[in-house]
Each structure stands twice: as structure tokens, then as C-alpha cells.
Amino acid sequence: MKNFLSLIVLTFTLFQVQAQNDEPILFMWYGQIKTSDAAEHLQLEKDYYSKFHQQRVENGDILGWDMWQIMNPDVNDMTTTYIYVSLVKDFASIGKNTPIKSLKGVSQKEWDAAQKKAMGHYLKTYQVVASIKGSFGTQEATGPADYAVINYMEVDPYQTEAYEKLEIETFLPMFKDEKIRKGWALHKVLNHFGSDRPVNYITADFYDSIQTVYKTRNGAIALNDEDLKFWKGIDEIRELKNSHILKRILSVR
């Protein structure tokens, strides 16, 4: 508890110096449903919720919205989990939400019934709010590539500046030059804090196919002493806690 309180004090002490209020913000909403409900749920998303989010874009509440499906769920888990991602412009845009009581071309009764049906599917929900610290290839007019790998990182809270610098100044240009990834982003988690919530950064790698995802994981690693020292040094700053493979289902821009 003492270390946690010290970290809180440190965070707010440095806030005025380190905060950048022009960073785009992601709202990542996780929704778990029974797999048997997936076909009906997807149809509701296509017929109603894509229109809802399109109106949010037109109203200026969000810049875009994407629906992803986790392709590597837990073993023996007969459920499907979607991640709904809304992108807003900056910190000042957080909370902007023009009320949408009815959808264009859809009766109020039909829209109300669709909302009730869709919300009734969810077994569990969870939200992550994160800032985008650096990226490429993720905000095109058509949205990002169709497949992504998101990695949940536990970063030493006293070395976040070094970690962000490493990701943005070393890995971002390297990944961009390699051209294997169609996009990449570094996200800092903003709404979860404490020893029981160790994940404080999320990286996202975007690919054009599921085959490319598996090919990048299939190779063996052979490092010389210098490279080994470099990577072990990174491991002292951050630890990979989990990794999800995602497929893009729907997008609105």
C-alpha cells in the first residue's frame, strides 16, 4: 500500500510536466456472449449498431468505431468475446456524446427492441480507456488492417518514460520499415491502476491476414550476445502478460 500511495503521489506530481492533452483516446469495450448467440448478435450489430456509430461520427462525438473478435479465446470457454473500439480526438473530447434516441430509417420501437436484444446477450463486459502514444497505419479512412495482435504489458511504473521512448523511437520506425505490419500503436491504460491491475500499456500490431500473424510467430529466435543483452534489458522494464489475436468484423468512419 505504501508503494502504491507513493506511486499516486509521483503520478500527480509529474502530471503537469508529462501530460500531453492532444493525444487521441481509445475506448475499448469488451463484451462476452454465448457463442450460440453470435450469429444473431452480429446481425444486430450490422443492422442497427453500425448505423448508431455512424451517427456518432457524423455528430462529431467520435472519429471512428471498430468491432473486433478475439480469435484465441481461453480453453473450454464456449463464448465469443468482441472488443468495440471508439476513437475520440483528444482529452477534451472525452465524455462528448450527443444523445441518439432514434436511428435514421429505423422506427423507435424497432431500435428499442434491437437494443434490448443485443444487451441481453452479454454475459460479461469490461472497459479499458487508453491514450495513443504513437502509431502508424491505424487511422486511415477505411480503418486499420483486418487482423491485429494486441499485447498487454506490465511496465515498471518508474520507467514509463524510458519504455515509451523505446517503443516510439526504436520499434515504431523499425516496424514501419520492415513492412510486415500494416500498422502499429502504443496505448497507455488510463482507467485501471493498482497492484491488482498490472497491465498499464497495450501494443497493437496490425496485419493483412491471419497467415501473416502465424508466420511471424513460427520462427525460432537466435541472438548474439549483444542482442540478447538488449532484449533482456527490455524485459527488466516490461513483461508481456497476455496476447490476443483479433479479427476486424465491422468498421465505421
DRENDO-1510 file (C-alpha; in Angstrom, 1 decimal, always signed):
<recs>
REC; n; res; u; v; w
REC; 1; MET; +0.0; +0.0; +0.0 .
REC; 2; LYS; +2.8; +2.4; +0.8 .
REC; 3; ASN; +4.4; +1.8; -2.6 .
REC; 4; PHE; +1.1; +2.3; -4.3 .
REC; 5; LEU; +0.4; +5.6; -2.5 .
REC; 6; SER; +3.9; +6.8; -3.3 .
REC; 7; LEU; +3.2; +6.0; -7.0 .
REC; 8; ILE; +0.0; +8.0; -6.9 .
REC; 9; VAL; +1.9; +11.0; -5.5 .
REC; 10; LEU; +4.6; +10.6; -8.1 .
REC; 11; THR; +2.0; +10.4; -10.9 .
REC; 12; PHE; +0.2; +13.6; -9.9 .
REC; 13; THR; +3.5; +15.4; -9.2 .
REC; 14; LEU; +4.7; +14.7; -12.7 .
REC; 15; PHE; +1.3; +15.2; -14.4 .
REC; 16; GLN; +1.8; +18.9; -15.3 .
REC; 17; VAL; +5.2; +18.1; -16.9 .
REC; 18; GLN; +4.5; +14.8; -18.7 .
REC; 19; ALA; +0.8; +15.0; -19.8 .
REC; 20; GLN; +0.0; +15.6; -23.4 .
REC; 21; ASN; -3.6; +16.6; -23.9 .
REC; 22; ASP; -3.6; +16.3; -27.7 .
REC; 23; GLU; -3.3; +12.5; -27.7 .
REC; 24; PRO; -6.1; +10.5; -29.3 .
REC; 25; ILE; -8.1; +8.4; -26.9 .
REC; 26; LEU; -9.4; +4.9; -27.3 .
REC; 27; PHE; -12.4; +3.4; -25.5 .
REC; 28; MET; -12.1; -0.4; -25.7 .
REC; 29; TRP; -15.3; -2.1; -24.6 .
REC; 30; TYR; -15.1; -5.9; -24.1 .
REC; 31; GLY; -18.4; -7.8; -24.5 .
REC; 32; GLN; -18.6; -11.6; -23.9 .
REC; 33; ILE; -21.6; -13.5; -25.2 .
REC; 34; LYS; -22.6; -17.1; -25.7 .
REC; 35; THR; -21.2; -18.5; -28.9 .
REC; 36; SER; -24.7; -19.8; -29.7 .
REC; 37; ASP; -25.9; -16.1; -29.8 .
REC; 38; ALA; -23.0; -14.9; -32.0 .
REC; 39; ALA; -24.9; -15.0; -35.4 .
REC; 40; GLU; -27.9; -13.1; -34.1 .
REC; 41; HIS; -25.7; -10.6; -32.3 .
REC; 42; LEU; -23.6; -9.9; -35.3 .
REC; 43; GLN; -26.7; -9.3; -37.4 .
REC; 44; LEU; -27.9; -6.7; -34.8 .
REC; 45; GLU; -24.5; -5.0; -35.0 .
REC; 46; LYS; -24.8; -4.8; -38.8 .
REC; 47; ASP; -28.4; -3.7; -39.0 .
REC; 48; TYR; -28.5; -1.3; -36.1 .
REC; 49; TYR; -25.3; -0.5; -34.2 .
REC; 50; SER; -23.2; +0.3; -37.2 .
REC; 51; LYS; -25.9; +3.0; -38.0 .
REC; 52; PHE; -25.7; +4.2; -34.4 .
REC; 53; HIS; -22.0; +4.6; -34.5 .
REC; 54; GLN; -22.1; +6.3; -38.0 .
REC; 55; GLN; -24.4; +8.9; -36.4 .
REC; 56; ARG; -21.9; +9.4; -33.6 .
REC; 57; VAL; -19.2; +10.0; -36.2 .
REC; 58; GLU; -21.5; +12.5; -38.1 .
REC; 59; ASN; -22.2; +14.3; -34.8 .
REC; 60; GLY; -18.5; +14.7; -34.1 .
REC; 61; ASP; -18.6; +12.6; -30.9 .
REC; 62; ILE; -16.1; +10.0; -32.2 .
REC; 63; LEU; -13.6; +9.8; -35.1 .
REC; 64; GLY; -14.3; +6.1; -35.8 .
REC; 65; TRP; -15.5; +2.8; -34.4 .
REC; 66; ASP; -14.3; -0.8; -35.0 .
REC; 67; MET; -15.7; -4.1; -33.8 .
REC; 68; TRP; -13.2; -6.9; -33.3 .
REC; 69; GLN; -13.5; -10.6; -32.4 .
REC; 70; ILE; -10.9; -12.3; -30.2 .
REC; 71; MET; -9.7; -15.4; -32.2 .
REC; 72; ASN; -7.7; -17.1; -29.5 .
REC; 73; PRO; -10.2; -17.4; -26.5 .
REC; 74; ASP; -9.5; -19.3; -23.3 .
REC; 75; VAL; -9.6; -23.1; -23.5 .
REC; 76; ASN; -13.0; -24.7; -22.9 .
REC; 77; ASP; -14.6; -21.3; -23.0 .
REC; 78; MET; -17.8; -21.7; -25.1 .
REC; 79; THR; -18.2; -18.0; -25.5 .
REC; 80; THR; -17.3; -15.3; -28.0 .
REC; 81; THR; -15.7; -12.0; -27.0 .
REC; 82; TYR; -15.9; -8.8; -29.0 .
REC; 83; ILE; -13.9; -5.7; -28.5 .
REC; 84; TYR; -15.6; -2.5; -29.5 .
REC; 85; VAL; -13.2; +0.4; -30.1 .
REC; 86; SER; -14.3; +4.0; -30.2 .
REC; 87; LEU; -11.7; +6.6; -31.2 .
REC; 88; VAL; -12.0; +10.2; -29.9 .
REC; 89; LYS; -9.8; +13.2; -30.9 .
REC; 90; ASP; -8.2; +14.1; -27.6 .
REC; 91; PHE; -8.7; +14.5; -23.8 .
REC; 92; ALA; -11.1; +17.4; -24.3 .
REC; 93; SER; -13.4; +15.2; -26.4 .
REC; 94; ILE; -13.8; +12.6; -23.6 .
REC; 95; GLY; -17.4; +12.5; -22.5 .
REC; 96; LYS; -18.8; +14.2; -25.6 .
REC; 97; ASN; -21.9; +12.2; -26.5 .
REC; 98; THR; -24.8; +13.7; -28.4 .
REC; 99; PRO; -28.0; +11.8; -27.4 .
REC; 100; ILE; -29.2; +9.5; -30.1 .
REC; 101; LYS; -32.7; +8.5; -29.3 .
REC; 102; SER; -33.6; +7.2; -32.7 .
REC; 103; LEU; -31.8; +5.9; -35.8 .
REC; 104; LYS; -32.2; +7.2; -39.2 .
REC; 105; GLY; -34.6; +5.0; -41.2 .
REC; 106; VAL; -35.4; +2.8; -38.1 .
REC; 107; SER; -38.6; +3.1; -36.1 .
REC; 108; GLN; -38.2; +3.9; -32.4 .
REC; 109; LYS; -39.9; +0.6; -31.4 .
REC; 110; GLU; -37.6; -1.4; -33.7 .
REC; 111; TRP; -34.5; +0.4; -32.3 .
REC; 112; ASP; -35.6; -0.1; -28.7 .
REC; 113; ALA; -36.2; -3.9; -29.3 .
REC; 114; ALA; -32.8; -4.2; -31.0 .
REC; 115; GLN; -31.0; -2.6; -28.1 .
REC; 116; LYS; -32.8; -4.9; -25.6 .
REC; 117; LYS; -32.0; -8.0; -27.6 .
REC; 118; ALA; -28.3; -7.1; -28.0 .
REC; 119; MET; -27.7; -6.1; -24.4 .
REC; 120; GLY; -29.4; -9.3; -23.2 .
REC; 121; HIS; -26.7; -11.3; -24.9 .
REC; 122; TYR; -23.8; -10.0; -22.8 .
REC; 123; LEU; -22.5; -12.3; -20.0 .
REC; 124; LYS; -19.6; -10.0; -19.0 .
REC; 125; THR; -18.5; -6.6; -20.0 .
REC; 126; TYR; -15.3; -4.6; -19.3 .
REC; 127; GLN; -13.9; -1.3; -20.5 .
REC; 128; VAL; -10.3; +0.0; -21.0 .
REC; 129; VAL; -9.6; +3.6; -21.7 .
REC; 130; ALA; -6.2; +4.3; -23.2 .
REC; 131; SER; -4.3; +7.1; -24.9 .
REC; 132; ILE; -2.5; +6.6; -28.2 .
REC; 133; LYS; +1.2; +7.4; -27.6 .
REC; 134; GLY; +2.4; +6.6; -31.1 .
REC; 135; SER; +1.2; +4.8; -34.2 .
REC; 136; PHE; +1.3; +4.3; -37.9 .
REC; 137; GLY; -1.3; +2.8; -40.3 .
REC; 138; THR; -4.2; +2.8; -37.9 .
REC; 139; GLN; -6.3; +5.8; -38.7 .
REC; 140; GLU; -6.7; +5.5; -42.5 .
REC; 141; ALA; -10.1; +6.4; -44.0 .
REC; 142; THR; -11.1; +2.8; -44.3 .
REC; 143; GLY; -9.8; +1.8; -40.8 .
REC; 144; PRO; -6.9; -0.4; -39.8 .
REC; 145; ALA; -5.9; -3.8; -41.3 .
REC; 146; ASP; -8.3; -6.7; -40.8 .
REC; 147; TYR; -6.2; -8.6; -38.3 .
REC; 148; ALA; -4.4; -7.4; -35.1 .
REC; 149; VAL; -2.4; -8.8; -32.2 .
REC; 150; ILE; -2.8; -6.8; -29.0 .
REC; 151; ASN; -0.2; -7.4; -26.3 .
REC; 152; TYR; -1.0; -6.5; -22.7 .
REC; 153; MET; +2.2; -5.2; -20.9 .
REC; 154; GLU; +3.1; -4.6; -17.3 .
REC; 155; VAL; +5.6; -1.8; -17.4 .
REC; 156; ASP; +7.7; -0.7; -14.4 .
REC; 157; PRO; +5.8; +2.4; -13.3 .
REC; 158; TYR; +9.0; +4.2; -12.6 .
REC; 159; GLN; +10.3; +3.6; -16.1 .
REC; 160; THR; +7.4; +4.5; -18.3 .
REC; 161; GLU; +9.2; +7.4; -20.0 .
REC; 162; ALA; +12.1; +5.1; -21.0 .
REC; 163; TYR; +9.6; +2.4; -22.1 .
REC; 164; GLU; +7.6; +4.9; -24.3 .
REC; 165; LYS; +10.8; +6.2; -25.8 .
REC; 166; LEU; +11.9; +2.7; -26.6 .
REC; 167; GLU; +8.6; +1.8; -28.3 .
REC; 168; ILE; +8.2; +5.0; -30.2 .
REC; 169; GLU; +11.8; +5.9; -31.2 .
REC; 170; THR; +13.1; +2.3; -31.8 .
REC; 171; PHE; +10.3; -0.1; -32.5 .
REC; 172; LEU; +7.9; +2.1; -34.4 .
REC; 173; PRO; +10.3; +3.1; -37.2 .
REC; 174; MET; +11.7; -0.4; -37.3 .
REC; 175; PHE; +8.3; -2.0; -37.8 .
REC; 176; LYS; +7.4; +0.6; -40.3 .
REC; 177; ASP; +10.5; -0.1; -42.4 .
REC; 178; GLU; +10.0; -3.9; -42.2 .
REC; 179; LYS; +6.6; -3.6; -43.9 .
REC; 180; ILE; +5.4; -6.9; -42.3 .
REC; 181; ARG; +3.0; -5.0; -40.2 .
REC; 182; LYS; +0.3; -2.8; -41.9 .
REC; 183; GLY; +0.1; -0.7; -38.7 .
REC; 184; TRP; +1.2; -0.4; -35.1 .
REC; 185; ALA; +0.2; +1.5; -32.0 .
REC; 186; LEU; +1.3; +2.0; -28.4 .
REC; 187; HIS; -1.5; +2.7; -25.9 .
REC; 188; LYS; -1.2; +3.8; -22.3 .
REC; 189; VAL; -4.0; +2.5; -20.0 .
REC; 190; LEU; -5.7; +5.4; -18.1 .
REC; 191; ASN; -8.6; +3.9; -16.1 .
REC; 192; HIS; -7.0; +1.0; -14.3 .
REC; 193; PHE; -4.5; +1.5; -11.5 .
REC; 194; GLY; -3.0; -0.7; -8.7 .
REC; 195; SER; -1.2; -3.9; -7.9 .
REC; 196; ASP; -4.2; -6.0; -8.8 .
REC; 197; ARG; -4.4; -4.3; -12.3 .
REC; 198; PRO; -0.8; -4.8; -13.5 .
REC; 199; VAL; -1.4; -4.1; -17.2 .
REC; 200; ASN; -0.6; -0.4; -17.9 .
REC; 201; TYR; +0.3; -0.5; -21.6 .
REC; 202; ILE; -1.1; -2.2; -24.7 .
REC; 203; THR; +0.7; -2.6; -28.0 .
REC; 204; ALA; -1.2; -3.4; -31.2 .
REC; 205; ASP; +0.3; -4.9; -34.3 .
REC; 206; PHE; -1.9; -4.9; -37.5 .
REC; 207; TYR; -1.6; -7.4; -40.3 .
REC; 208; ASP; -3.4; -8.1; -43.6 .
REC; 209; SER; -4.0; -11.8; -43.0 .
REC; 210; ILE; -4.2; -14.4; -40.2 .
REC; 211; GLN; -1.4; -16.3; -42.1 .
REC; 212; THR; +1.0; -13.4; -41.6 .
REC; 213; VAL; +0.2; -13.4; -37.9 .
REC; 214; TYR; +1.1; -17.1; -37.6 .
REC; 215; LYS; +4.2; -16.8; -39.8 .
REC; 216; THR; +5.6; -14.1; -37.5 .
REC; 217; ARG; +5.2; -16.4; -34.5 .
REC; 218; ASN; +6.6; -19.5; -36.2 .
REC; 219; GLY; +10.2; -18.5; -36.5 .
REC; 220; ALA; +12.9; -19.6; -34.0 .
REC; 221; ILE; +15.0; -17.0; -32.3 .
REC; 222; ALA; +18.8; -16.9; -32.4 .
REC; 223; LEU; +20.5; -13.9; -30.8 .
REC; 224; ASN; +24.1; -12.9; -30.4 .
REC; 225; ASP; +25.4; -11.7; -27.0 .
REC; 226; GLU; +24.8; -8.0; -27.8 .
REC; 227; ASP; +21.2; -8.6; -28.9 .
REC; 228; LEU; +20.5; -10.9; -26.0 .
REC; 229; LYS; +21.7; -8.2; -23.6 .
REC; 230; PHE; +19.4; -5.7; -25.3 .
REC; 231; TRP; +16.3; -7.8; -25.1 .
REC; 232; LYS; +16.9; -8.9; -21.5 .
REC; 233; GLY; +17.3; -5.2; -20.7 .
REC; 234; ILE; +13.8; -4.6; -22.1 .
REC; 235; ASP; +12.4; -7.5; -20.0 .
REC; 236; GLU; +13.6; -5.6; -16.9 .
REC; 237; ILE; +11.3; -2.7; -17.9 .
REC; 238; ARG; +8.2; -4.6; -19.2 .
REC; 239; GLU; +6.6; -8.0; -19.0 .
REC; 240; LEU; +4.1; -9.4; -21.5 .
REC; 241; LYS; +1.1; -10.6; -19.5 .
REC; 242; ASN; -1.3; -11.7; -22.3 .
REC; 243; SER; -1.8; -11.5; -26.0 .
REC; 244; HIS; -5.0; -11.6; -28.1 .
REC; 245; ILE; -5.3; -12.2; -31.9 .
REC; 246; LEU; -8.2; -10.2; -33.3 .
REC; 247; LYS; -10.2; -10.2; -36.5 .
REC; 248; ARG; -11.9; -7.0; -37.6 .
REC; 249; ILE; -15.7; -7.6; -38.0 .
REC; 250; LEU; -17.1; -4.1; -38.7 .
REC; 251; SER; -15.8; -0.5; -39.1 .
REC; 252; VAL; -17.4; +2.9; -39.3 .
REC; 253; ARG; -15.5; +6.1; -40.3 .
</recs>
